Amino acid sequence: QRGHAMNVRSQISMVFHLDKCIGCHTCSIACKNIWTDRKGTEYMWFNNVETKPGTGYPTQWEDQSKYRGGWEVNGNRLRLKSTGKARIVTNIFHNPHLPTMDDYYEPWTYKYEDLFNAPAGTDQPTAIPISKVTGKYIDIKAGPNWDDDLSGSTVYAANDPNLGNVSEEQRQQLQAIERLVFFYFPRICNHSLNPACVASCPSGALYKRGEDGIVLINQKRCRAWRACVAACPYKKTYYNWSTGKSEKCLLCYPRLETGQAPACFHSCVGRIRYLGVLLYDADRIEEIAKLPPEKLVEGQRELILDPNDPAVIEAARKSGVHESVIDAAQRSPVYQFVKVWKIALPPHIEYRTMPMLYYVPPLLPVLGSSTNQIYENGTNAEAIFHPFDETRVPISYLASLFSAGDEAKIRYVLRKLMAVRTF
């Protein structure tokens, strides 16, 4: 931190504790009711909760061989996978890497007037589904949460891109009914330090706020290129087909500016969400983003500065960071999770966007056993928990999701979580 003059910036960052998420979708509905209840936004879910293993929303958003999102290292340069100055010309009329309506779903409502205006008869009237796009009858094939709780698991869970790191034996075990397991994966925009959406926009409509790092879209400058939709590897930028503008999660900045938590944080039933300030050295973002995949997690931790270090405090003041922000960074729960305890990990760090939303991986359910129909509960960690290598969710699966395949990072986190739960 003292090797060069630091360009200290502040970032509103987040931690989601997956051990606490109950999959109630209250966060999704709170966000939906505030931000995306307009024409053209019906299919947009700035906040959604996915079941893992599963293909997510949009379908298989993690498959970057299909969507070409995020960054890649080309020689000594960092470049976007989806577009560039030369490639945008060839794709000017058609971007082959954009999600289609089939990857999302066709939004619908129901013809409720049939329930009230149907003539008297012996048959129960029904409200048929009507497309919100065409206004015609729709045969529903998918929805925003179609594979919730492993529904259709042989179709959805079996095609989770993260299972590519799992052995065939482990895949078969995941499908066995007595070993069937899933966990919830709530997602919002990561408001990344190196956002691909911002870099991809030909109109310069996307920008990252200097004071808090929130990534926003200037609706007046947006020209419907939709390069941001293709470039975001997490597919958290959406195109409004009614207004011809792109939209995304804005971390409820009007609420933040008035001292309130974002709607999804405020409404969270499981209280899984933590919000706090992180200080980072903006001059090192490109250097860290170019690191080999196995070094990215530690590299991003290194990018985050100690808010109690006098040198960092002095550099922050010189960079114009307000005293109140420095104080907030010193009291930030996110800093504790990410930098001190090291139990919160970034999702798919290999996309090289440097996400500022971190996750505490889920620990296994507590196990019990019975002898002669008498329930027995273990009193030590070995009796309660499986050994890590026998977990129902393979370590390799969690590593694919949270540590670019580094299983040691996941084991370290699970050991700490086990110690907390035991003692």
C-alpha positions in Angstrom: 0.0 0.0 0.0 2.9 2.3 0.5 4.9 1.4 -2.6 3.3 4.2 -4.7 1.0 7.2 -4.3 -2.5 5.7 -3.8 -5.5 7.0 -5.7 -8.0 6.1 -3.0 -11.7 5.8 -4.0 -14.7 4.8 -2.0 -17.1 2.1 -3.0 -20.5 1.1 -1.5 -20.1 -2.7 -1.3 -22.2 -5.6 -0.3 -22.1 -9.0 1.3 -24.8 -11.7 1.0 -24.6 -14.5 3.6 -26.0 -17.5 1.7 -26.3 -19.6 4.9 -29.2 -17.3 5.9 -31.1 -17.0 2.6 -34.5 -18.8 2.8 -35.4 -18.2 -0.8 -38.6 -16.2 0.0 -38.0 -13.7 -2.9 -39.2 -10.8 -0.8 -36.2 -8.8 -2.1 -37.2 -9.5 -5.7 -40.8 -8.3 -5.2 -39.7 -5.2 -3.2 -37.4 -4.2 -6.0 -39.9 -5.1 -8.7 -42.7 -2.9 -7.2 -40.4 0.1 -6.9 -38.3 0.0 -10.2 -39.7 -2.3 -12.9 -43.5 -2.1 -12.8 -43.7 -0.2 -16.1 -44.3 -1.1 -19.7 -41.2 -2.6 -21.2 -39.7 -3.6 -17.9 -42.0 -6.6 -17.2 -39.2 -9.1 -17.8 -36.6 -7.1 -15.8 -35.6 -8.4 -12.4 -32.8 -6.1 -11.0 -32.9 -8.5 -8.0 -33.6 -12.1 -8.5 -33.1 -15.2 -6.4 -31.8 -18.3 -8.2 -31.7 -22.0 -7.1 -28.3 -23.5 -7.4 -27.5 -25.9 -9.0 -29.6 -24.3 -11.8 -29.3 -22.4 -15.0 -30.3 -19.1 -13.5 -31.8 -16.0 -15.2 -31.4 -15.5 -18.1 -30.9 -19.2 -18.8 -27.3 -20.2 -18.5 -26.1 -16.6 -18.0 -22.8 -18.1 -16.7 -21.9 -19.7 -20.0 -19.6 -17.1 -21.5 -18.9 -19.2 -24.6 -22.5 -18.4 -25.5 -22.8 -14.8 -24.2 -19.2 -13.5 -24.4 -19.5 -11.3 -21.3 -16.8 -9.9 -19.2 -13.1 -9.3 -20.0 -10.2 -11.4 -21.3 -6.4 -11.0 -21.3 -5.1 -10.7 -24.8 -1.3 -10.6 -24.6 -0.6 -7.8 -22.1 -3.9 -6.1 -22.8 -7.3 -6.4 -21.1 -10.1 -6.4 -23.6 -13.9 -7.0 -23.7 -15.0 -10.4 -24.9 -18.1 -9.2 -26.6 -17.1 -6.1 -28.5 -14.4 -3.7 -29.5 -13.7 -0.8 -31.8 -13.3 -3.2 -34.8 -15.8 -5.8 -33.8 -18.7 -3.3 -33.2 -18.7 -2.5 -36.9 -19.4 -6.1 -38.0 -22.1 -6.4 -35.3 -23.7 -3.0 -35.9 -27.0 -4.3 -37.0 -27.0 -7.6 -35.1 -25.2 -8.6 -32.0 -25.1 -12.4 -32.0 -24.3 -12.7 -28.3 -27.4 -10.9 -26.9 -29.9 -13.0 -24.9 -33.2 -13.5 -26.7 -36.7 -13.5 -25.3 -36.4 -17.3 -25.0 -33.4 -16.9 -22.7 -35.6 -14.7 -20.5 -39.3 -15.3 -20.8 -42.3 -13.7 -22.5 -44.1 -11.7 -19.8 -47.7 -12.4 -19.4 -50.9 -11.5 -17.4 -54.3 -13.2 -17.2 -57.6 -12.3 -18.8 -59.3 -11.6 -15.5 -62.4 -10.1 -17.0 -63.4 -13.6 -18.1 -63.8 -14.5 -14.4 -66.3 -11.6 -13.9 -68.1 -11.4 -17.2 -68.6 -15.1 -18.0 -72.3 -16.0 -18.4 -73.9 -18.3 -15.8 -73.2 -21.9 -16.4 -72.1 -25.2 -15.0 -68.4 -24.7 -15.9 -66.0 -22.8 -13.8 -64.7 -19.8 -15.8 -60.9 -19.5 -16.1 -58.5 -16.7 -16.8 -56.3 -17.6 -19.7 -52.7 -16.3 -19.9 -52.2 -13.3 -22.2 -48.8 -12.1 -23.5 -47.9 -8.6 -22.3 -45.9 -8.2 -25.5 -48.4 -9.2 -28.2 -51.6 -9.1 -26.2 -52.5 -12.6 -27.5 -52.9 -16.0 -25.8 -49.6 -17.5 -24.7 -48.7 -21.1 -23.9 -46.4 -20.4 -20.9 -43.0 -22.1 -21.4 -40.8 -20.3 -18.9 -40.8 -17.7 -16.2 -38.4 -15.6 -14.1 -38.0 -18.4 -11.6 -39.0 -21.4 -13.6 -36.5 -23.8 -11.9 -37.1 -22.6 -8.3 -36.3 -25.3 -5.7 -34.9 -27.6 -8.4 -38.2 -27.9 -10.3 -37.4 -29.6 -13.5 -34.0 -30.4 -12.1 -33.1 -32.9 -14.9 -33.5 -30.0 -17.4 -32.3 -27.0 -15.4 -30.0 -28.1 -12.6 -28.3 -30.7 -14.8 -27.3 -27.9 -17.2 -25.7 -25.6 -14.7 -22.5 -24.4 -16.3 -20.7 -24.7 -12.9 -21.1 -28.5 -13.1 -18.4 -28.5 -15.7 -15.9 -28.6 -12.8 -17.7 -31.5 -11.1 -16.8 -35.1 -11.8 -19.4 -37.4 -13.5 -19.7 -39.4 -10.2 -20.6 -36.2 -8.3 -23.1 -35.2 -11.0 -24.9 -38.5 -10.6 -24.9 -38.2 -6.8 -26.4 -34.7 -7.1 -29.3 -36.3 -8.9 -29.8 -39.1 -6.3 -33.0 -38.4 -4.3 -31.4 -39.1 -1.0 -28.6 -36.6 -1.7 -30.7 -34.0 -3.5 -29.5 -30.6 -2.3 -29.8 -27.0 -3.4 -29.1 -23.5 -2.0 -30.3 -20.0 -3.0 -28.3 -17.5 -4.9 -29.7 -13.9 -4.7 -28.3 -11.6 -7.3 -28.2 -7.9 -8.0 -25.8 -5.7 -10.0 -22.3 -6.1 -8.6 -21.4 -2.4 -9.2 -18.0 -3.7 -10.2 -14.7 -1.8 -10.0 -14.0 -2.8 -13.7 -17.5 -2.9 -15.2 -17.6 -4.3 -18.7 -21.0 -2.6 -19.3 -19.4 0.9 -18.8 -16.5 0.1 -21.1 -18.7 -1.4 -23.9 -21.2 1.5 -24.4 -20.4 3.3 -27.7 -22.5 6.3 -26.5 -20.8 6.6 -23.1 -24.2 6.3 -21.4 -23.0 4.2 -18.5 -20.8 5.6 -15.8 -19.5 4.8 -12.3 -20.2 7.4 -9.7 -17.0 8.8 -8.2 -18.4 9.3 -4.8 -19.8 5.8 -4.1 -19.0 3.6 -7.1 -22.6 3.0 -8.1 -22.9 2.1 -11.8 -25.7 3.9 -13.6 -27.1 4.5 -17.1 -27.7 8.0 -18.3 -31.1 7.6 -20.0 -30.6 10.8 -22.1 -27.4 9.4 -23.7 -28.5 5.8 -24.2 -29.0 5.0 -27.9 -30.1 1.4 -27.6 -26.9 -0.2 -28.7 -27.4 -2.9 -26.1 -23.7 -3.4 -26.0 -24.0 -3.3 -22.2 -26.4 -6.2 -22.2 -23.9 -8.4 -24.1 -20.8 -7.2 -22.2 -22.2 -7.7 -18.6 -21.2 -11.3 -17.8 -23.9 -11.4 -15.0 -26.6 -10.2 -17.4 -27.8 -7.5 -15.0 -28.4 -4.9 -17.7 -31.7 -5.1 -19.5 -33.2 -3.4 -22.6 -36.5 -1.7 -22.3 -38.3 -2.5 -25.5 -40.9 0.2 -24.9 -38.6 3.2 -24.3 -35.6 2.0 -26.4 -33.3 2.5 -23.4 -31.3 0.1 -21.3 -31.9 -0.1 -17.5 -30.2 -1.7 -14.5 -30.0 -2.0 -10.8 -29.2 1.4 -9.3 -28.6 0.2 -5.7 -31.6 2.4 -4.8 -29.3 5.4 -4.7 -32.2 7.8 -4.0 -32.7 5.8 -0.8 -29.0 5.7 0.0 -28.8 9.5 -0.4 -31.5 9.9 2.2 -30.0 7.5 4.7 -32.1 4.5 3.9 -31.0 1.0 2.9 -31.8 -0.3 -0.6 -35.2 -1.8 -0.9 -33.9 -5.4 -1.2 -31.7 -4.9 1.9 -34.5 -3.3 3.9 -37.0 -6.0 3.0 -34.8 -9.1 3.4 -36.5 -11.6 5.7 -33.4 -13.6 6.4 -31.3 -10.6 7.1 -28.6 -11.9 4.8 -27.5 -8.6 3.4 -24.7 -6.4 4.6 -23.9 -2.9 3.2 -20.7 -1.0 3.8 -17.9 1.2 2.4 -14.7 -0.1 1.1 -11.6 2.0 0.1 -9.6 0.8 -2.8 -6.6 2.0 -4.9 -8.1 2.9 -8.3 -4.7 3.0 -10.0 -4.2 -0.8 -9.5 -7.5 -2.0 -11.0 -6.1 -2.9 -14.4 -3.0 -4.5 -12.9 -5.1 -6.7 -10.7 -7.7 -7.5 -13.4 -4.9 -9.0 -15.6 -3.7 -11.5 -13.0 -4.0 -15.3 -13.7 -7.4 -16.7 -12.6 -6.0 -18.4 -9.5 -4.6 -15.1 -8.2 -7.6 -12.9 -8.8 -9.3 -13.5 -5.4 -6.2 -12.5 -3.4 -5.5 -9.8 -5.9 -8.8 -8.2 -5.3 -8.4 -8.4 -1.6 -5.0 -6.7 -2.0 -6.8 -3.9 -3.9 -9.0 -3.2 -0.9 -7.2 -0.8 1.5 -7.1 -0.8 5.3 -9.2 2.1 6.4 -7.4 2.3 9.8 -3.9 2.6 8.2 -2.7 6.2 8.7 -1.1 6.2 5.2 -4.4 5.1 3.6 -6.3 7.8 5.6 -3.9 10.5 4.5 -4.1 9.3 0.8 -7.9 9.2 1.1 -8.0 12.8 2.3 -5.7 13.9 -0.6 -8.0 12.1 -3.0 -11.0 14.0 -1.7 -12.7 11.2 0.3 -14.8 12.8 3.0 -14.1 12.2 6.7 -17.6 10.7 7.1 -16.8 8.2 4.4 -13.5 7.2 6.0 -15.3 6.8 9.3 -17.9 4.6 7.5 -15.2 2.5 6.0 -13.6 1.9 9.4 -17.0 0.6 10.7 -17.9 -1.3 7.5 -19.1 -4.9 8.1 -18.2 -5.7 4.4 -14.5 -4.9 5.2 -14.6 -7.4 8.1 -16.2 -10.2 5.9 -13.9 -9.6 2.9 -10.5 -8.5 4.2 -10.3 -9.4 7.9 -12.2 -12.7 8.2 -11.8 -13.6 4.5 -15.0 -15.5 4.4 -16.8 -13.5 1.7 -15.8 -14.3 -1.9 -16.7 -12.6 -5.2 -18.9 -14.4 -7.7 -17.1 -15.5 -10.9 -14.0 -13.4 -10.3 -12.6 -15.0 -13.6 -14.9 -12.5 -15.5 -12.4 -9.9 -14.4 -15.0 -7.2 -13.6 -13.9 -7.0 -10.0 -17.4 -7.4 -8.5 -18.2 -5.4 -5.3 -20.9 -7.9 -4.2 -19.4 -10.7 -2.2 -21.0 -14.0 -0.9 -20.4 -16.1 2.1 -20.7 -19.6 0.7 -23.3 -21.9 2.3 -22.4 -24.4 4.9 -24.1 -27.8 4.9 -27.2 -28.5 6.9 -26.6 -30.0 10.4 -27.0 -33.8 10.2 -28.8 -36.0 12.6 -29.1 -39.8 13.0 -31.3 -42.3 14.7 -30.7 -45.6 16.4 -33.7 -47.9 17.2 -36.0 -45.0 16.1 -34.4 -42.7 18.8 -33.1 -39.5 17.4 -29.5 -38.8 18.2 -27.7 -35.4 17.8 -23.9 -35.2 17.7 -22.2 -33.0 20.1 -19.0 -32.4 18.1 -18.2 -31.1 14.7 -17.3 -34.6 13.3 -20.6 -36.0 14.4 -22.7 -33.1 13.1 -21.0 -32.3 9.8 -19.8 -34.3 6.9 -16.1 -34.1 6.0 -15.7 -31.5 3.3 -14.9 -34.1 0.6 -18.2 -35.8 1.3 -20.4 -32.7 1.1 -23.6 -33.0 -0.9 -22.7 -29.7 -2.7 -19.2 -30.6 -4.1 -16.4 -28.2 -3.1 -15.5 -28.0 -6.8 -18.9 -26.6 -7.5 -18.6 -23.9 -4.9 -15.1 -23.1 -6.1 -16.4 -22.7 -9.7 -18.9 -20.2 -8.4 -16.9 -18.2 -5.9 -13.1 -18.7 -6.3 -12.3 -19.3 -10.0 -11.9 -23.0 -9.2 -9.6 -22.6 -6.2 -10.9 -25.2 -3.8 -8.5 -24.1 -1.0 -10.4 -20.8 -0.7 -13.7 -22.6 -0.2 -12.2 -25.0 2.4 -10.8 -22.1 4.3 -14.2 -20.4 4.4 -16.1 -23.5 5.4 -13.7 -24.3 8.2 -14.3 -20.9 9.7 -18.0 -21.2 9.3 -17.9 -24.6 10.9 -15.9 -23.2 13.8 -18.4 -20.4 14.3 -21.3 -22.9 14.2 -19.6 -25.3 16.6 -18.5 -22.9 19.2 
